[in-house]
Amino acid sequence: MDVSRVRQDFPLLSSEPGVNPLVYFDSACQSLRPVQVLEAMNEYYGAFPSCAGRSVHKLATEVSIRCDDARSKVARFFGAENANEIAFLKNATEGLNTVILGYDFEPGDEVVTTDYEHNSLQVPVFKVCELKGVKHISVQSSDDATFDVDAFHERMSKRVKLVAMCLTSNVHGYTLPAREVVDIAHSYGARVLFDAAQAAPSMPLDMSMLEVDYLAASAHKMLGPSGVGIFYVNEGAAADIEPIMYGGHGVTEVRGGKFTLLPPPERFETGLQNYSGILGTGAAVDYLNSVGMDDVRDHEVGLNRRMTRGLMQTPEVAIMKPFDPNMRGGIFSFNIDGMTPHDIAMILDNSKNIMIRSGMHCCHSYFDEIAVDGCARASVYIYNTDDEVDSFVEAVRDLSASFGKVR
């Protein structure tokens, strides 16, 4: 991958002479956007700012055609067999809530998750337990923070109706053995929901090979705009969930106090949509396809290896498990003994123009379980370079020497 060529498409990464260059290591929170995505979004507002699926004039028709094209692009990107298996929501959180709160549970049914879920999945599970008398079962990770397949198998039974799991952790970057999880869950008759917010930007995902029932991702982490969620619903699993919102566009017959839902994906797309965002999402997957998802993954892991080599011998730095950088993708989470994660992030920003994230990363239950008060997280993407990693490593070493304590 030609990173120098890629960087030319991201205006924020250009710096003036004499200005400390910006190092953006917060892509796991939100990626930057290339000009191609910005242009696709602006074209909507400038050339055909109308509603799809409602009016019949030429502007509305153009929006409908463009949105259908974007849906087909996203379906191909994710290996969906049918474009109608892709719905556009406002974020991954809405997709996760749609499955968990819209699933046809009965009292006594069980939901199985990992012990490192994002609150966007964890909290809806807690809520459905409260509303419907569902039981939540958490699979404890292995000592090295990887997924414990044996423990998962032990917790499965015919009472489990849904396995809802983070495909790639936003805390430590580990990706669970997806196909193995799907096969085990299906052998017990359970549906499977994957939170792919961190996986989708960084690796090839093929729904036809994975055979997962539901998957949710956010465009804003994969070069696309904010306000667009990508929601995959396998055609054979759609009937098991009801929408959690109702209104215009998602229904057809509305008479005598009754209504008829449209088939997927429309039934999940109630209300006016973010049309510019949908077109920007189509441009984003075009861009990622031009780079190649295997190359994206290799680039991220290579940068993570470089960070790990540079800091693993720094005594004040505690890298979060798993220690093998090949298992962490583009996420490098760490602490400096004697410093809070927020202090690390603020000092790196103010002194070196290096931008990372700090805190519990919406995974409070996990940090409570391991008795750690959050972490600093550097996350890299296709536009980051070896030189930026070296600058980060040097800055963290300096921080450690100035403010850290040896364990």
C-alpha positions as CSV (number, residue, x, y, z in Angstrom):
1,M,0.0,0.0,0.0
2,D,1.3,3.4,-1.0
3,V,0.7,5.4,2.2
4,S,2.1,8.6,0.9
5,R,-0.4,8.5,-2.0
6,V,-3.2,7.7,0.4
7,R,-2.4,10.6,2.6
8,Q,-2.8,13.0,-0.3
9,D,-6.6,12.3,-0.2
10,F,-6.9,13.5,3.4
11,P,-6.7,17.3,3.7
12,L,-6.3,17.3,7.5
13,L,-3.0,15.5,7.2
14,S,-1.2,18.3,5.3
15,S,0.8,20.6,7.5
16,E,2.4,24.0,6.9
17,P,6.2,24.4,7.1
18,G,7.2,25.0,10.7
19,V,4.0,23.6,12.1
20,N,4.1,20.5,14.3
21,P,2.4,17.9,12.1
22,L,-0.8,16.4,13.3
23,V,-0.6,12.7,14.2
24,Y,-4.1,11.2,14.3
25,F,-4.1,8.0,16.3
26,D,-7.8,7.9,17.1
27,S,-9.3,6.1,14.2
28,A,-10.9,3.4,16.3
29,C,-13.2,6.2,17.6
30,Q,-13.7,7.9,14.2
31,S,-11.7,7.7,11.1
32,L,-10.7,10.7,8.9
33,R,-12.5,11.0,5.5
34,P,-10.9,11.2,2.1
35,V,-11.9,13.9,-0.4
36,Q,-13.8,11.4,-2.5
37,V,-16.3,10.8,0.4
38,L,-16.7,14.6,1.0
39,E,-17.3,15.1,-2.7
40,A,-20.0,12.4,-2.9
41,M,-21.8,14.0,0.1
42,N,-21.6,17.5,-1.2
43,E,-22.9,16.4,-4.6
44,Y,-26.1,15.3,-3.0
45,Y,-26.7,18.7,-1.5
46,G,-25.7,20.6,-4.6
47,A,-27.2,18.6,-7.4
48,F,-30.2,16.5,-6.2
49,P,-31.2,17.5,-2.6
50,S,-34.4,15.5,-2.5
51,C,-36.0,12.5,-0.9
52,A,-35.7,8.9,-2.1
53,G,-38.7,6.6,-2.3
54,R,-41.3,9.4,-2.0
55,S,-41.6,12.0,-4.8
56,V,-41.5,10.9,-8.4
57,H,-39.8,13.9,-10.0
58,K,-36.3,13.6,-11.5
59,L,-34.3,14.8,-8.4
60,A,-36.0,12.3,-6.2
61,T,-35.5,9.6,-8.8
62,E,-31.8,10.4,-8.9
63,V,-31.5,10.1,-5.1
64,S,-33.3,6.7,-5.2
65,I,-30.9,5.4,-7.9
66,R,-27.8,6.6,-6.1
67,C,-28.9,5.1,-2.8
68,D,-29.7,1.8,-4.4
69,D,-26.3,1.8,-6.0
70,A,-24.7,2.6,-2.6
71,R,-26.6,-0.3,-1.0
72,S,-25.4,-2.6,-3.7
73,K,-21.8,-1.5,-3.1
74,V,-22.0,-2.1,0.6
75,A,-23.7,-5.5,0.1
76,R,-20.8,-6.5,-2.2
77,F,-18.2,-5.1,0.3
78,F,-19.7,-7.4,3.0
79,G,-20.3,-10.4,0.8
80,A,-24.1,-10.2,1.3
81,E,-26.0,-12.4,-1.1
82,N,-28.7,-9.9,-1.6
83,A,-28.6,-6.1,-1.4
84,N,-31.8,-6.1,0.5
85,E,-29.9,-7.7,3.4
86,I,-28.3,-4.3,4.0
87,A,-30.2,-1.6,5.8
88,F,-28.9,2.0,6.5
89,L,-29.5,3.1,10.1
90,K,-27.9,6.0,12.0
91,N,-25.1,4.0,13.6
92,A,-24.1,0.5,14.7
93,T,-25.7,1.1,18.1
94,E,-29.2,1.3,16.4
95,G,-28.5,-2.0,14.6
96,L,-27.5,-3.7,17.9
97,N,-30.6,-2.3,19.6
98,T,-32.8,-3.4,16.8
99,V,-31.8,-7.0,17.2
100,I,-31.6,-7.2,20.9
101,L,-34.7,-5.3,21.8
102,G,-36.6,-6.4,18.7
103,Y,-35.9,-10.2,19.1
104,D,-38.9,-12.4,19.9
105,F,-37.7,-13.5,23.4
106,E,-39.7,-15.3,26.0
107,P,-39.0,-15.3,29.8
108,G,-36.2,-17.7,30.6
109,D,-34.5,-17.4,27.2
110,E,-30.7,-16.6,27.4
111,V,-28.3,-14.2,25.7
112,V,-24.6,-15.0,25.6
113,T,-21.9,-12.2,25.3
114,T,-18.2,-11.8,25.9
115,D,-16.9,-10.1,29.0
116,Y,-15.5,-7.1,27.0
117,E,-18.6,-5.8,25.3
118,H,-19.1,-2.2,24.3
119,N,-22.0,-0.5,26.1
120,S,-23.9,-0.3,22.8
121,L,-24.4,-4.0,23.0
122,Q,-24.1,-4.6,26.8
123,V,-26.7,-2.0,27.9
124,P,-29.5,-3.3,25.5
125,V,-28.8,-6.8,26.8
126,F,-29.3,-5.5,30.3
127,K,-32.5,-3.8,29.3
128,V,-34.0,-6.8,27.5
129,C,-33.3,-8.9,30.6
130,E,-35.2,-6.3,32.6
131,L,-38.1,-6.1,30.2
132,K,-38.6,-9.7,29.1
133,G,-37.1,-11.8,31.9
134,V,-34.1,-12.9,29.7
135,K,-31.0,-14.2,31.4
136,H,-27.6,-12.8,30.5
137,I,-24.6,-15.1,30.3
138,S,-21.1,-13.7,30.0
139,V,-18.1,-15.8,28.7
140,Q,-15.0,-15.0,30.6
141,S,-11.9,-14.4,28.5
142,S,-8.8,-16.5,28.9
143,D,-5.9,-15.2,30.9
144,D,-4.2,-13.8,27.8
145,A,-7.4,-11.8,27.0
146,T,-8.3,-14.0,24.1
147,F,-11.7,-15.7,23.5
148,D,-12.2,-18.9,25.5
149,V,-13.9,-21.3,23.0
150,D,-14.2,-24.0,25.6
151,A,-15.9,-21.7,28.1
152,F,-18.3,-20.5,25.4
153,H,-19.2,-24.1,24.6
154,E,-19.9,-24.9,28.2
155,R,-22.3,-21.9,28.5
156,M,-24.3,-22.8,25.5
157,S,-27.6,-24.7,25.7
158,K,-31.0,-24.9,23.9
159,R,-32.1,-22.0,26.2
160,V,-29.7,-19.6,24.4
161,K,-31.6,-17.8,21.7
162,L,-29.1,-15.1,20.8
163,V,-25.3,-15.0,20.9
164,A,-24.4,-11.2,20.7
165,M,-20.7,-10.5,20.6
166,C,-18.1,-7.9,19.8
167,L,-16.3,-9.3,16.7
168,T,-13.2,-7.1,17.3
169,S,-12.7,-5.4,20.7
170,N,-12.4,-1.6,20.8
171,V,-10.3,-1.9,23.9
172,H,-7.5,-4.3,23.0
173,G,-8.1,-5.0,19.3
174,Y,-8.5,-8.8,19.6
175,T,-10.8,-10.5,17.0
176,L,-12.6,-13.6,18.1
177,P,-12.8,-16.8,16.0
178,A,-16.0,-15.7,14.2
179,R,-16.9,-18.7,12.2
180,E,-16.3,-21.1,15.1
181,V,-18.6,-19.0,17.3
182,V,-21.3,-19.0,14.6
183,D,-21.0,-22.8,14.1
184,I,-21.3,-23.5,17.8
185,A,-24.2,-21.1,18.3
186,H,-26.1,-22.5,15.3
187,S,-25.6,-26.0,16.6
188,Y,-27.8,-25.1,19.6
189,G,-30.3,-23.3,17.4
190,A,-29.2,-19.8,18.5
191,R,-29.0,-16.7,16.3
192,V,-25.8,-14.7,16.1
193,L,-25.3,-11.0,16.2
194,F,-21.9,-9.4,15.7
195,D,-20.9,-5.9,16.6
196,A,-18.5,-5.2,13.8
197,A,-17.9,-1.6,14.4
198,Q,-14.1,-2.2,14.9
199,A,-13.8,-5.2,12.5
200,A,-15.5,-3.7,9.4
201,P,-12.9,-0.9,8.8
202,S,-9.9,-3.2,9.2
203,M,-10.4,-6.7,7.6
204,P,-12.3,-8.5,4.9
205,L,-15.8,-9.7,6.1
206,D,-17.8,-12.1,3.9
207,M,-21.3,-12.7,5.2
208,S,-21.9,-15.6,2.8
209,M,-18.9,-17.4,4.3
210,L,-19.4,-16.3,7.9
211,E,-23.1,-17.3,7.9
212,V,-23.8,-14.8,10.7
213,D,-27.4,-13.8,11.2
214,Y,-27.0,-10.1,12.1
215,L,-24.1,-7.7,11.9
216,A,-23.9,-4.0,12.7
217,A,-21.2,-1.5,11.7
218,S,-20.7,2.3,11.6
219,A,-19.6,4.2,8.5
220,H,-17.8,6.8,10.5
221,K,-15.1,4.3,11.5
222,M,-14.4,3.2,7.9
223,L,-13.8,6.5,6.1
224,G,-17.5,7.3,5.8
225,P,-19.7,10.0,7.3
226,S,-21.1,10.1,10.8
227,G,-24.7,9.3,11.2
228,V,-24.8,6.2,9.0
229,G,-25.0,2.7,10.4
230,I,-24.7,-0.4,8.3
231,F,-27.0,-3.2,9.4
232,Y,-26.8,-6.7,7.9
233,V,-29.8,-9.0,8.3
234,N,-29.6,-12.4,6.8
235,E,-32.7,-13.0,4.8
236,G,-33.5,-16.2,6.7
237,A,-33.2,-14.4,10.1
238,A,-35.2,-11.3,9.4
239,A,-38.5,-12.7,10.6
240,D,-37.2,-13.2,14.1
241,I,-36.9,-9.5,14.8
242,E,-39.3,-6.6,14.8
243,P,-38.3,-2.9,14.2
244,I,-37.9,-0.8,17.2
245,M,-39.2,2.3,15.4
246,Y,-42.3,2.8,13.3
247,G,-43.6,5.5,11.0
248,G,-43.3,6.7,7.5
249,H,-41.5,4.7,4.7
250,G,-41.3,1.5,6.8
251,V,-45.0,0.6,6.3
252,T,-47.4,0.1,3.4
253,E,-51.1,-0.4,4.3
254,V,-52.3,1.7,7.2
255,R,-56.0,1.4,7.7
256,G,-58.5,0.8,10.5
257,G,-56.0,1.0,13.2
258,K,-53.7,-1.6,11.6
259,F,-50.6,-1.5,9.4
260,T,-48.5,-3.7,7.3
261,L,-44.7,-3.6,7.4
262,L,-42.7,-3.4,4.2
263,P,-40.1,-6.2,3.7
264,P,-36.5,-5.6,4.7
265,P,-34.6,-3.4,4.4
266,E,-37.3,-0.7,4.3
267,R,-39.0,-1.9,7.5
268,F,-35.8,-1.0,9.4
269,E,-35.4,2.4,7.7
270,T,-38.3,4.3,9.1
271,G,-38.3,8.1,8.6
272,L,-36.2,10.4,6.5
273,Q,-32.7,9.0,5.9
274,N,-29.3,10.6,5.8
275,Y,-29.1,10.5,2.0
276,S,-25.8,12.4,1.7
277,G,-24.4,10.0,4.3
278,I,-25.5,6.9,2.4
279,L,-23.8,8.2,-0.8
280,G,-20.7,9.0,1.2
281,T,-20.8,5.5,2.6
282,G,-20.8,4.1,-0.9
283,A,-17.8,6.3,-1.8
284,A,-16.0,5.0,1.4
285,V,-16.4,1.4,0.5
286,D,-15.2,2.2,-3.0
287,Y,-12.1,3.7,-1.5
288,L,-11.4,0.8,0.8
289,N,-11.9,-1.6,-2.1
290,S,-9.3,0.4,-4.1
291,V,-6.8,0.0,-1.2
292,G,-7.7,-3.7,-0.5
293,M,-8.8,-4.9,2.9
294,D,-6.0,-7.5,3.2
295,D,-3.6,-4.6,2.7
296,V,-5.4,-2.5,5.3
297,R,-5.1,-5.3,7.9
298,D,-1.4,-5.9,7.1
299,H,-0.6,-2.2,7.4
300,E,-2.4,-1.8,10.7
301,V,-0.7,-4.9,12.2
302,G,2.7,-3.7,10.9
303,L,2.4,-0.4,12.7
304,N,1.2,-2.1,15.9
305,R,4.3,-4.3,15.8
306,R,6.5,-1.2,15.5
307,M,4.8,0.4,18.5
308,T,5.1,-2.7,20.5
309,R,8.8,-3.2,19.7
310,G,9.4,0.4,20.6
311,L,7.7,0.4,24.0
312,M,7.7,-3.2,25.3
313,Q,11.0,-2.6,27.1
314,T,10.0,0.7,28.7
315,P,9.5,-0.3,32.3
316,E,6.9,2.3,33.2
317,V,4.6,1.3,30.2
318,A,2.0,-1.5,30.7
319,I,0.7,-2.7,27.4
320,M,-2.8,-4.3,27.7
321,K,-3.3,-7.9,26.7
322,P,-3.0,-9.7,24.4
323,F,0.7,-8.9,24.2
324,D,1.1,-10.3,20.7
325,P,0.6,-7.3,18.3
326,N,-0.5,-9.7,15.6
327,M,-3.7,-10.2,17.6
328,R,-4.4,-6.5,18.2
329,G,-5.0,-5.2,14.6
330,G,-4.6,-1.4,14.7
331,I,-5.3,-0.9,18.4
332,F,-2.5,-0.3,20.9
333,S,-3.8,0.2,24.4
334,F,-1.5,1.0,27.3
335,N,-1.0,2.7,30.6
336,I,1.9,4.5,32.2
337,D,2.3,3.8,35.9
338,G,2.0,6.9,37.8
339,M,-0.2,8.7,35.2
340,T,-3.9,8.7,34.5
341,P,-4.9,7.8,30.9
342,H,-6.4,11.3,30.5
343,D,-3.2,13.0,31.5
344,I,-1.3,10.9,28.9
345,A,-3.7,11.8,26.2
346,M,-3.8,15.6,27.0
347,I,0.0,15.9,27.3
348,L,0.6,14.1,24.0
349,D,-2.0,16.3,22.3
350,N,-0.8,19.6,23.7
351,S,3.0,19.0,23.5
352,K,3.4,16.8,20.4
353,N,0.1,17.2,18.5
354,I,-0.5,13.4,18.8
355,M,-4.2,12.6,19.2
356,I,-5.2,9.4,21.0
357,R,-8.2,8.4,23.1
358,S,-8.3,7.8,26.9
359,G,-10.7,6.4,29.4
360,M,-12.9,3.2,29.6
361,H,-13.9,3.4,25.9
362,C,-17.6,2.6,26.7
363,C,-16.5,-0.8,28.1
364,H,-17.0,-0.1,31.8
365,S,-17.9,-3.7,32.8
366,Y,-14.6,-5.0,31.4
367,F,-12.5,-2.5,33.2
368,D,-14.3,-3.1,36.4
369,E,-13.7,-6.9,35.9
370,I,-10.0,-6.5,35.4
371,A,-9.7,-3.7,38.1
372,V,-8.1,-1.1,35.8
373,D,-9.3,2.5,35.7
374,G,-9.2,2.7,31.9
375,C,-6.3,3.1,29.5
376,A,-4.8,5.2,26.8
377,R,-5.5,3.9,23.3
378,A,-3.6,4.7,20.1
379,S,-5.4,3.4,17.0
380,V,-3.9,3.5,13.5
381,Y,-5.3,3.3,10.0
382,I,-4.4,3.4,6.4
383,Y,-3.1,7.0,6.4
384,N,-0.6,6.5,9.3
385,T,3.1,6.0,8.8
386,D,6.2,4.5,10.4
387,D,7.5,8.0,11.1
388,E,4.3,8.8,13.0
389,V,4.7,5.7,15.1
390,D,8.3,6.5,15.9
391,S,7.3,10.0,17.0
392,F,4.6,8.5,19.2
393,V,7.0,6.0,20.7
394,E,9.6,8.7,21.5
395,A,6.9,10.9,23.1
396,V,5.6,8.1,25.3
397,R,9.1,7.2,26.4
398,D,9.7,10.9,27.3
399,L,6.4,10.9,29.3
400,S,7.4,7.7,31.1
401,A,10.8,9.1,32.0
402,S,9.4,12.4,33.2
403,F,6.2,11.3,35.1
404,G,6.1,7.5,35.2
405,K,6.9,5.1,38.0
406,V,8.6,1.8,37.6
407,R,6.4,-1.1,38.7
